[in-house]
């Protein structure tokens, strides 16, 4: 995940445009950027932990064959509708 974010130009552009707004020009930039980076990493980790806990709770629902059939049919219909919309837009 770290290399993915470091090599992703969107993340770099986000950091370069968003972080400087919250920096104090009178203080050294390095510690401020480090604090913001650690805060961002902590918030990301907390969000992923909550997401994992929520997914663990609903995992039994996704394991039910009836739910899997419903999900496959629903997604199939959605993809067909997207395809029809694309075909209509091209003509």
Secondary structure, DSSP 8 states (H G I E B T S, - for coil): -HHHHHH-HHHHHHHHHHGGGG--TTS-HHHHHHHHHHHHHHHHHHHHHHHHHHHHHHHHHHH-HHHHHHHHHHHHHHHHHHHHHHHHHH-
